[in-house]
């Protein structure tokens, strides 16, 4: 079961970003702006870039990043099979230590799918 529902993650993330932006400097804000732009369509479609971000996040075992990329993958209409292949690559690269993160990732994906079907 995910730590929190995807919509709770999004709300908390937005609240924390707003709070952080009061204190971080211009250079930090520039890096966040760049981060948002690298995932847009380019030589690689945004969908592929989100899957790459998801795999990297799984290997790094960052649950917040995994949730973020899962939400973006869902918005980009990633198929269940595409998700499974990407997470399997992350599992192979990251090793067995990524398994708990995969479990939570699939629980988050399941929650996103249930919300979409409502």
HELIX and SHEET records of a PDB file:
HELIX    1   1 UNK A    6  UNK A   21  1                                  16    
HELIX    2   2 UNK A   26  UNK A   38  1                                  13    
HELIX    3   3 UNK A   46  UNK A   60  1                                  15    
HELIX    4   4 UNK A   63  UNK A   75  1                                  13    
HELIX    5   5 UNK A   80  UNK A   94  1                                  15    
HELIX    6   6 UNK A   96  UNK A   98  5                                   3    
HELIX    7   7 UNK A   99  UNK A  117  1                                  19    
END                                                                             
